[in-house]
């Protein structure tokens, strides 16, 4: 009895777009497969299982990585033929997404700069406001000093302009 699992592992599986599955029992290059299927590229198919999500079920999805023409198709791997127009569409979509992402980043950067400028202007406005408050306090202080001087002058006029000593004079006697 033969071991059919071993023979399945030693095969290159190529999935065609129409659902046809081709099996090759020898390693070959991607260029050979693309030559026999014009208008198609070869992609390595890998299965990914994500971690459990909210519902507890794991999400399974496949990922296709395009191969270069010189790459070898290895035994035991699954490959898929992808039409060239699908690849150009995917490339355009990816470029569009990258352009959109860079534009969003540029907009975020400009918003941060505007916010920074506003805060700088706010700081400058606050400094100007503090300066104005200091100026108004200084002018009030000068006005108070002027009033105090005027009051002291008025009091001097009332008392008289000359200074008079408060002590009595002491006479000196010669002995």
C-alpha positions as CSV (number, residue, x, y, z in Angstrom):
1,X,0.0,0.0,0.0
2,X,1.2,3.4,-0.9
3,X,1.4,6.5,1.2
4,X,-0.8,9.0,-0.6
5,X,-0.2,11.8,1.9
6,X,3.5,11.8,1.0
7,X,2.7,12.1,-2.7
8,X,0.4,15.1,-2.0
9,X,3.1,16.9,-0.1
10,X,5.5,16.5,-3.0
11,X,3.4,18.4,-5.4
12,X,3.2,22.0,-6.7
13,X,-0.5,23.1,-6.7
14,X,-1.4,25.8,-9.2
15,X,-4.9,27.3,-8.9
16,X,-6.3,28.8,-12.1
17,X,-8.9,31.6,-12.0
18,X,-11.6,29.4,-13.5
19,X,-11.3,26.9,-10.6
20,X,-9.1,24.5,-12.4
21,X,-6.3,23.0,-10.2
22,X,-3.0,22.0,-11.8
23,X,-0.5,19.7,-10.1
24,X,3.1,19.6,-11.0
25,X,5.4,16.9,-9.5
26,X,8.6,18.7,-10.1
27,X,10.0,22.1,-9.1
28,X,9.7,24.7,-11.8
29,X,10.2,28.5,-12.2
30,X,7.4,31.1,-12.2
31,X,8.6,32.2,-15.7
32,X,7.7,28.7,-17.0
33,X,4.2,28.8,-15.6
34,X,3.7,32.4,-16.8
35,X,4.9,31.4,-20.3
36,X,2.3,28.6,-20.4
37,X,-0.4,31.0,-19.1
38,X,0.1,34.4,-20.9
39,X,-1.5,37.4,-19.2
40,X,-1.2,35.9,-15.7
41,X,1.2,36.3,-12.8
42,X,2.1,33.6,-10.2
43,X,1.4,34.3,-6.6
44,X,2.3,32.3,-3.5
45,X,-0.8,31.7,-1.4
46,X,-0.5,31.6,2.4
47,X,-3.2,31.0,4.9
48,X,-3.4,33.2,7.9
49,X,-5.5,32.6,11.0
50,X,-6.0,35.7,13.1
51,X,-6.4,35.7,16.9
52,X,-9.8,35.2,18.4
53,X,-12.0,38.2,18.2
54,X,-15.1,39.3,20.2
55,X,-17.2,36.3,19.2
56,X,-14.5,33.9,20.0
57,X,-14.2,32.7,16.3
58,X,-10.8,33.0,14.6
59,X,-10.8,34.8,11.2
60,X,-9.1,32.9,8.4
61,X,-7.9,34.7,5.3
62,X,-5.4,34.0,2.5
63,X,-2.7,36.2,1.3
64,X,-1.1,36.2,-2.1
65,X,2.5,37.3,-2.7
66,X,3.5,37.9,-6.3
67,X,6.6,36.0,-7.4
68,X,9.3,37.2,-9.7
69,X,9.9,35.3,-12.9
70,X,13.2,33.8,-11.7
71,X,11.6,32.5,-8.4
72,X,11.2,28.7,-8.0
73,X,7.9,27.1,-7.3
74,X,8.6,24.7,-4.4
75,X,7.0,21.3,-3.8
76,X,4.4,21.3,-1.1
77,X,3.3,24.9,-1.8
78,X,0.1,26.3,-3.3
79,X,0.3,29.0,-6.0
80,X,-2.4,31.0,-7.7
81,X,-2.6,32.5,-11.2
82,X,-3.7,36.2,-11.0
83,X,-4.7,38.2,-14.1
84,X,-2.5,41.1,-15.0
85,X,-5.4,43.6,-15.1
86,X,-6.3,42.6,-11.5
87,X,-2.7,43.4,-10.5
88,X,-2.6,46.8,-12.2
89,X,-6.0,47.6,-10.5
90,X,-4.5,46.5,-7.1
91,X,-1.4,48.6,-7.7
92,X,-3.4,51.7,-8.7
93,X,-5.6,51.2,-5.6
94,X,-2.5,50.8,-3.4
95,X,-1.0,54.0,-4.9
96,X,-4.3,55.8,-4.3
97,X,-4.3,54.7,-0.7
98,X,-0.7,55.7,-0.1
99,X,-1.4,59.1,-1.7
100,X,-4.6,59.5,0.4
101,X,-2.6,58.6,3.5
102,X,0.2,61.0,2.7
103,X,-2.4,63.8,2.1
104,X,-4.0,63.0,5.5
105,X,-0.6,63.2,7.1
106,X,0.1,66.5,5.4
107,X,-3.3,67.9,6.6
108,X,-2.6,66.7,10.2
109,X,0.9,68.3,10.1
110,X,-0.6,71.6,8.8
111,X,-3.2,71.5,11.6
112,X,-0.5,70.9,14.2
113,X,1.5,73.8,12.8
114,X,-1.6,76.1,12.9
115,X,-2.4,75.0,16.5
116,X,1.3,75.7,17.4
117,X,1.0,79.1,15.7
118,X,-2.2,79.8,17.6
119,X,-0.7,78.9,20.9
120,X,2.3,81.1,20.1
121,X,0.0,83.9,19.2
122,X,-2.0,83.2,22.3
123,X,1.2,83.4,24.4
124,X,2.2,86.7,22.6
125,X,-1.3,88.0,23.3
126,X,-1.1,87.0,26.9
127,X,2.3,88.7,27.2
128,X,0.9,91.8,25.6
129,X,-2.1,91.7,28.0
130,X,0.3,91.4,31.0
131,X,2.4,94.3,29.7
132,X,-0.8,96.4,29.3
133,X,-1.8,95.5,32.9
134,X,1.6,96.4,34.2
135,X,1.5,99.7,32.3
136,X,-1.9,100.5,33.7
137,X,-0.7,99.6,37.2
138,X,2.3,101.8,36.7
139,X,0.1,104.7,35.5
140,X,-2.2,104.3,38.5
141,X,0.8,104.3,40.8
142,X,2.2,107.5,39.2
143,X,-1.3,109.1,39.5
144,X,-1.4,108.1,43.2
145,X,2.1,109.6,43.7
146,X,1.0,112.8,42.0
147,X,-2.0,113.1,44.2
148,X,0.1,112.4,47.3
149,X,2.5,115.1,46.3
150,X,-0.3,117.6,45.7
151,X,-1.7,116.7,49.1
152,X,1.6,117.2,50.8
153,X,2.1,120.5,49.1
154,X,-1.3,121.7,50.2
155,X,-0.5,120.6,53.8
156,X,2.8,122.5,53.6
157,X,1.0,125.7,52.4
158,X,-1.4,125.4,55.4
159,X,1.5,124.9,57.9
160,X,3.8,127.5,56.4
161,X,6.8,127.3,54.2
162,X,9.6,127.6,56.7
163,X,10.9,125.0,59.0
164,X,10.9,125.8,62.6
165,X,12.8,123.8,65.2
166,X,10.7,122.2,67.9
167,X,13.5,122.5,70.6
168,X,14.2,125.6,72.5
169,X,17.5,127.2,72.2
170,X,20.1,126.8,75.0
171,X,22.1,129.7,75.8
172,X,25.7,129.3,76.7
173,X,27.1,131.1,79.7
174,X,30.6,131.9,80.2
175,X,32.1,131.2,83.5
